[in-house]
Amino acid sequence: MIYLTSMQIAFIVVVPVVVIVGLFLLIRFPLAHFYQRVNFNNYVYHRVYRIVLNNDYYLINNYVFSIDEVHQVRVDHIIFAEKYIYICVDRYIEGNLMGNDTNASLIQLSRNGDKNYVDNPFLSLSQTLRQLSSATGLPTEMMIGLIIVNDDCQVKIDSKSSQLFLLNRKQLARLIKTIESRDIQKINAAELDKAVKALHERNENKQTKGR
């Protein structure tokens, strides 16, 4: 029979525990990171829905419309507030973003320092606003374009636009509150009802969520 000392027993017990804890800590961040990325649209939806509920706004989620016989455009969230209609698209960014909102590309700096150039979402969102206006007859002046990115993405964008914004998810409520405080008239009830109906009629996603 083999007798083990208390030190040996402690070693046999502790080492596997340390290894298991170490492995857990090693994979925890990548797993959490992956889960956040694949569920980002849902995370944003819950933040948007809370804002809509708290302010008695109206929401169309996962909006899809055609611009011709072949191409469709998807908008993640449309918020009908008191003064503007917010056209929101979600973008999960691996790393940080920097650049100018009028350039063809933005710089994406990865967490390990690699630099890549990505298509400028300001330009595509600006085009989406014009396409929505053309499809529904609503003026682009009623619309605000929001590009919502993950909270751990650091954003350094040179922009002077008062219509297009790139922001972290956690900044959404504050930005909408700031924009809604602008000194302009509210959309009257008849115009708002017309806007909701115009957009709803062009929505080709029959399983959309709304309020």
N, C-alpha and C positions, 0 to 999 in steps of 0.2 A: 504494500500500500504506500502510495506517495503522499507525504504530508507537505502542505504548502504553508509558508510563513504568511503572516498577516500582510506583509509588504507585497508578496507575490499575488495574494488574493486581490488586494487593492489594485494592483497593476492590471490584472486580468479583467477586473470590473471597470476600471476607469478608462483604460485605453479605448475599448470599443465605443464607450459613451462619447469620449472626446472626438473620435473619428466621425461618428454619426452626426454630432452637433456641428462639426467642421464642414461636413458635406452639405448639411442643411443650409448653413450660412452661405456656403459657396454657391448653391443653386437658387437660393431664395430670391436674390435680386433679379437674376435673369428670368426666373419664372414670373415674378411680379411684373417685371417690365414687359414680358410677352403678353401676359393677361391684360394689362392696361392697353397695350397696342391693339389687340384684336377686339377689345370691348370699348374702344375710345368713343365711337359714335354713340353708344348707349350711355356712357358717362356724361357726355355733353347733353344728350336728350334730357336726362334727369335734371341737370342744372337749368336748362331752358324751360322745362315744364314747371319747375319751381318758380321761376321768374314770371312766367305767364299766369300761374295760379295766384301768386301774391299780388299781381297788379291788374287782374281781370282783363288780360289781353287775350288774343285769339292765336291759335297755333295750327299750322299745317306741317306735318313731319314727313320726311322722305318724299319730297315732291319731285315728280318727273314730268317733263314736257318735251315734245318733239320740235326741232327747228327745221326739219325737212323730212323727206320720206325715209331717210336712213339714220339720221343722227338724233340722239336724245341728250338732254341735259338734266342732271340730277342736282337738286338742292336739298341739303340735309334738314334744314328747319326754316320756316317762314313765320316770323313773329309779327302780328298786327298790333302795334302799340297805339298810343294816342296821337302821335305826330308823324311817325314814320312806319314804313314796312321794312322789317329787317330780314335780309336775304343772307342766310348763314350756311357756310360750308365748313366741315370739320377736316382737319389735317393733322395726323400724328407725325411729328417730326423727330427723327433720330438725331439728336444733337441740337445745335443752335442755328439760328438764321440771322443773316445780316445782309445789308445792301440798300438799294434805292427802289422805291415802289414803281418807278417808271422804267427801270432797266428790264431787258428781256429775261434776265436770270437773276436769282438771288444766290448768295453763298451759303451753303450748308456745311457747318463745321461739326464733324462727328466728335464723339466723346473722347476718342483717342487722338484727335488733332488732325484727321484727314479732312481735306477741303474738296468739296464738290460743288458743281453748279446745277441748280434745279430751276425748272420753269417758274416764272414769277406768277404766284397765284393772284396778285392784284390785277394783272392783265386779263386773266381768264374770268375772274369774278366781274370785272367791269364789262366784259363782253356778255356775261350771263345777264346782268342787269338790263343791257340794251335788248337782248333777245327776249327777256320776259316782258319788257315794255312793248316790243313789237308784237308779241303773241297775245297780249291781254289788253293793250291800249292804255295801260297805266303809265303815267309819266315817270321817268327815272328819278325825277326830283323827289318823289315820294319814298324812294328806296334808299336804304343804307346797306352796304355790303360788309359782312363780317367774316373774316377767316379765323376760325377758332382752333388754336393749337394746344398741345398738352402743356401742363403747368411747369414741367422741368425743362422745357425748351426756352432758352434765353433769346429774346428777340431784340435786335438792334437794326431797325428799319428807318431809313430817312424818308419821311413821308409828310407832305403838306396837305394831303387830301382831307376833306371834311365829309367825304361820302364812303370811303373805303378804309377799313381798319383791320390790322392783324393783331390778335391779342391772345393771351393765355386764357384758359377756361375759367380760372378763378376771377378774372377781371370782367367777366361778361355782365354781371348785374350792375356793377358800378359804371361801366361804359354806357350801357343803355340808359341808365338814370341820368348821366351827364348829357347825352344827346337829347333825351326827352325834355331837358330843362332849357333847351334853346328857345329864344324869344320868337317863336312862330306860332301861327294858329294851329289848333288841333284839327285833325281830320274829322269832318262832321260825320254824323251817324250814317247819313245816306251814302256819302262817298266811301266810307269804310265798308259798308255792306256791299256796295258795288265792287270794291276791290277784292273782298273775300270771294264773292261769287265769280268774278272774272278769273281769278287764279284757280279756284276750285274746279271750274269748268274745263280748264286746260290740264288739270292734273290727271296723268295717265297711270298713276300708281293707285290701284283700287284698294290696297291694304294699308293705306296711310293712317297714321295716328294724328288726331287733332284734338282741339278743345274749343 
